[in-house]
Each structure stands twice: as structure tokens, then as C-alpha cells.
Amino acid sequence: MDHSKMIDMVHKYVEAFDKQDISIIRDIYADDACVEDPVGTDTHNGIDAICEFYDNALSSGAKLELSGEPRCAGNAVAFPFQVKMPGIAIDIIDVFEFNGQGKVNSMKAYWSDGNMQADE
């Protein structure tokens, strides 16, 4: 997959949170995708479970801000960002893996309690 298209998908992901638009999330992910957020927790399998997970995140008022450039390799892109919610900020690195149709078929989020701080 073209690296510029993977990076465009990262920006669409950020846009989904900015606009609180679940249809963008639905467009990004493959029907049989899985999301593990954070890594080590139960996965959300399939588009319906993924949209339910993101509905909760979007309704929380969370906003994403890239904190570095996305990095592409093979069929994957990793990107650092900060999620900001009222009173809290979390530094996260997400990894998207893409299928042959250019949809995200796997997302893993790398963060833990140590990456959270109070946000004013």
C-alpha cells in the first residue's frame, strides 16, 4: 500500500475525533478488523464491536493531536499522538495494519497508566 495513503488514513482518524463522526471510523476499518486498546486488554473484533468502542470514545469529547510524524513500513503505519479529554491527557502510539483493500484490519494502541497526566 502506498505510504501516503496510510498517512492520509491517520489524518482521517484524527478528523473522526475532531468531528465526533463515527462514519469516518466505520470507513477506515475493515468489516473483520480487530482493535486492541491498550495492548494487553480484550480485543474488539468486527466493525460493530469496533464502532461501539469508538462511540464511547467519541462521546467522551476526546480529541487527538499528533505529537510526531507517522512512520510507515510494509503494510503498517505507527503514529504518536496525545489524546485529550477534560482533565486528562494520554500519550499514545497506535499501529494500524492494512489489508489489500486499503482498510485498517488491525489497530494496536500502546499506552498505560504511566502515560497519563493531568491536563489543564
DAKA-V618127 format. One record per pair of residues at least 12 apart in sequence whose C-alpha atoms are under 7 Angstrom apart, sorted by the first residue. I is the first residue (numbers start at 0). J is the second residue. D is the distance in whole Angstrom. If there is no record, write none. Layout:
BEGIN
I&J&D + I&J&D
END
This chain:
BEGIN
0&74&6 + 0&101&7 + 2&71&6 + 5&76&6 + 6&69&6 + 8&27&7 + 12&24&7 + 13&63&6 + 16&57&6 + 16&61&7 + 16&62&5 + 16&63&7 + 17&62&6 + 19&57&5 + 21&50&7 + 21&54&7 + 25&46&7 + 25&50&7 + 27&102&6 + 27&103&6 + 28&46&7 + 28&102&5 + 28&103&5 + 28&104&6 + 29&46&7 + 29&102&5 + 29&103&6 + 29&104&5 + 30&45&6 + 30&46&5 + 31&44&7 + 31&45&4 + 31&46&6 + 31&104&7 + 32&44&6 + 32&45&5 + 32&46&6 + 32&103&7 + 32&104&4 + 32&105&6 + 33&45&6 + 33&104&6 + 33&105&5 + 33&106&6 + 34&49&7 + 34&105&6 + 34&106&5 + 34&107&6 + 35&106&6 + 35&107&5 + 35&108&6 + 36&107&6 + 36&108&5 + 37&107&7 + 37&108&5 + 37&109&6 + 37&110&6 + 38&107&6 + 38&108&6 + 38&109&6 + 60&84&6 + 61&82&6 + 61&83&5 + 61&84&5 + 62&82&6 + 62&83&5 + 62&84&7 + 63&80&7 + 63&81&6 + 63&82&5 + 63&83&6 + 64&80&5 + 64&81&5 + 64&82&6 + 65&79&6 + 65&80&4 + 65&81&6 + 66&79&6 + 66&80&5 + 66&81&6 + 67&79&6 + 67&80&7 + 74&96&6 + 74&97&6 + 75&94&7 + 75&95&5 + 75&96&4 + 75&97&6 + 76&94&6 + 76&95&5 + 76&96&7 + 77&92&7 + 77&93&6 + 77&94&4 + 77&95&6 + 78&92&5 + 78&93&6 + 78&94&7 + 79&91&6 + 79&92&4 + 79&93&7 + 80&92&6 + 86&117&6 + 86&118&5 + 86&119&6 + 87&115&7 + 87&116&6 + 87&117&5 + 87&118&5 + 88&115&6 + 88&116&5 + 88&117&6 + 88&118&5 + 89&114&5 + 89&115&4 + 89&116&6 + 90&110&7 + 90&114&5 + 90&115&7 + 91&108&7 + 91&109&6 + 91&110&5 + 92&108&6 + 92&109&5 + 92&110&7 + 93&106&7 + 93&107&6 + 93&108&4 + 93&109&6 + 94&106&6 + 94&107&5 + 94&108&7 + 95&107&7
END
